Amino acid sequence: DPYPYNSLPIVGEIDVAAKKRKERKESAIEVGLAPQFFEVGELVGERRQWNQLQKAERAREAASEVRRAFNIYTTNINFNRDKYEWKGSKEEKSKRIRDERLPTAADVIRSDLDARDLYRNQVQTALEDARAEYIYQKKES
C-alpha cells in the first residue's frame, strides 16, 4: 500500500502526490499543470480500488486456508529493492545490458511475486479438484 499507514482519505493521496511531484522535479520531468491538477483524484480512485481488492482477497482467504497460508508466507518475504543477484550467464547479462533489457530490481520482485501467486493458485486448484473427486467417489460408493 503506497499510502502512509492508516492515513485519512485525501491526506494520504495529497502526501503521495507531493512525493511524486518531488520525484519528477528531481528527475527533471515536466508533466504540465493539468495532470498535476487531477493527480489527487486519480490517487483517490486508486486507493478505492486497492481497498476493494483487499476486501475481495480477505473474503477469498476466509474461504481457503491454503490461500491464506500462501499469502501470509508471501507477505512476510523481504526483498532488497536496490539490488538482486543475476542467475543467468555472463553472456546473457552482457547482451541484455547492451540491448537495455536488463530487468530492474522492481521487475524481478514483481515477477517473483507473480510466480508465487500462480503457484498458489495451482496448489489451491489441485486441492479443490482432489476434494471434489473425493466427494464424488464417496457419493458413488
C-alpha positions as CSV (number, residue, x, y, z in Angstrom):
1,D,0.0,0.0,0.0
2,P,1.7,3.3,-1.1
3,Y,-0.2,5.4,1.4
4,P,1.0,6.1,4.9
5,Y,-0.2,3.6,7.5
6,N,-3.9,4.4,8.3
7,S,-3.7,7.8,6.8
8,L,-7.0,9.6,6.3
9,P,-8.6,9.6,2.9
10,I,-7.3,12.6,0.8
11,V,-4.5,13.3,3.3
12,G,-2.6,10.2,2.1
13,E,-3.3,11.0,-1.5
14,I,-2.0,14.5,-1.1
15,D,1.2,13.2,0.5
16,V,1.7,10.6,-2.3
17,A,1.1,13.3,-4.9
18,A,3.6,15.6,-3.3
19,K,6.2,12.8,-3.3
20,K,5.5,12.1,-7.0
21,R,6.0,15.8,-7.8
22,K,9.3,15.8,-5.9
23,E,10.5,12.7,-7.7
24,R,9.5,14.3,-11.1
25,K,11.3,17.5,-10.2
26,E,14.4,15.6,-9.2
27,S,14.3,13.7,-12.5
28,A,13.6,16.9,-14.4
29,I,10.3,15.5,-15.8
30,E,7.7,18.2,-16.7
31,V,4.1,16.9,-17.0
32,G,2.2,20.2,-17.1
33,L,-0.4,21.6,-14.9
34,A,-3.5,19.6,-15.9
35,P,-2.1,16.1,-14.9
36,Q,-1.0,17.6,-11.5
37,F,-4.4,19.0,-11.0
38,F,-6.1,15.6,-11.5
39,E,-3.4,13.6,-9.7
40,V,-5.0,13.6,-6.3
41,G,-8.4,12.5,-7.7
42,E,-6.7,9.6,-9.6
43,L,-4.9,8.6,-6.3
44,V,-8.3,8.6,-4.5
45,G,-9.6,6.2,-7.2
46,E,-6.5,4.0,-6.8
47,R,-7.0,3.8,-3.1
48,R,-10.7,2.9,-3.5
49,Q,-9.7,0.2,-6.0
50,W,-6.9,-1.1,-3.7
51,N,-9.4,-1.3,-0.8
52,Q,-11.9,-3.2,-2.9
53,L,-9.1,-5.7,-3.9
54,Q,-8.0,-6.1,-0.3
55,K,-11.6,-6.8,0.8
56,A,-12.1,-9.4,-2.0
57,E,-8.8,-11.1,-1.1
58,R,-9.8,-11.3,2.6
59,A,-13.1,-13.0,1.5
60,R,-11.1,-15.5,-0.6
61,E,-8.7,-16.1,2.2
62,A,-11.6,-16.7,4.6
63,A,-12.9,-19.4,2.2
64,S,-9.4,-21.1,1.8
65,E,-6.8,-22.0,4.4
66,V,-4.4,-22.7,1.6
67,R,-4.8,-19.3,0.0
68,R,-4.4,-17.6,3.4
69,A,-1.2,-19.7,4.2
70,F,0.4,-18.8,0.9
71,N,-0.5,-15.1,1.2
72,I,0.9,-15.0,4.7
73,Y,4.2,-16.6,3.5
74,T,4.4,-14.2,0.5
75,T,3.6,-11.1,2.7
76,N,6.5,-11.9,5.0
77,I,9.1,-12.2,2.3
78,N,11.7,-9.4,2.4
79,F,13.2,-8.2,-0.8
80,N,16.1,-5.8,-1.4
81,R,14.6,-3.1,-3.6
82,D,18.0,-1.8,-4.7
83,K,19.7,-5.0,-6.0
84,Y,19.3,-8.6,-7.0
85,E,21.6,-11.4,-7.9
86,W,21.8,-12.3,-11.6
87,K,21.4,-16.1,-12.1
88,G,21.8,-16.2,-15.9
89,S,25.1,-16.5,-17.8
90,K,27.6,-13.6,-18.1
91,E,27.0,-13.5,-21.9
92,E,23.2,-13.2,-21.5
93,K,23.7,-10.4,-18.9
94,S,26.1,-8.5,-21.2
95,K,23.6,-8.9,-24.1
96,R,20.7,-7.6,-22.0
97,I,22.8,-4.6,-20.8
98,R,23.7,-3.7,-24.4
99,D,20.1,-4.1,-25.5
100,E,19.0,-2.1,-22.4
101,R,16.8,-5.0,-21.4
102,L,18.3,-5.9,-18.0
103,P,15.4,-6.1,-15.5
104,T,15.2,-3.7,-12.6
105,A,15.0,-4.9,-9.1
106,A,11.3,-4.0,-9.1
107,D,10.8,-6.1,-12.3
108,V,12.4,-9.1,-10.6
109,I,10.4,-8.7,-7.4
110,R,7.1,-8.3,-9.4
111,S,7.9,-11.4,-11.4
112,D,8.8,-13.4,-8.3
113,L,5.5,-12.4,-6.6
114,D,3.5,-13.2,-9.8
115,A,5.1,-16.6,-10.0
116,R,4.3,-17.3,-6.3
117,D,0.6,-16.3,-6.9
118,L,0.5,-18.6,-9.9
119,Y,1.9,-21.5,-7.8
120,R,-0.5,-20.7,-5.0
121,N,-3.4,-20.9,-7.5
122,Q,-2.2,-24.2,-8.9
123,V,-1.9,-25.8,-5.5
124,Q,-5.3,-24.5,-4.5
125,T,-6.9,-25.7,-7.7
126,A,-5.3,-29.2,-7.3
127,L,-6.6,-29.4,-3.7
128,E,-10.1,-28.3,-4.8
129,D,-10.1,-30.9,-7.6
130,A,-9.0,-33.6,-5.2
131,R,-11.7,-32.6,-2.7
132,A,-14.4,-32.6,-5.4
133,E,-13.2,-36.1,-6.6
134,Y,-13.3,-37.4,-3.1
135,I,-16.8,-36.2,-2.6
136,Y,-17.9,-37.6,-5.9
137,Q,-16.3,-41.0,-5.2
138,K,-17.9,-41.0,-1.7
139,K,-21.4,-40.4,-3.2
140,E,-20.9,-43.1,-5.9
141,S,-19.9,-45.8,-3.3
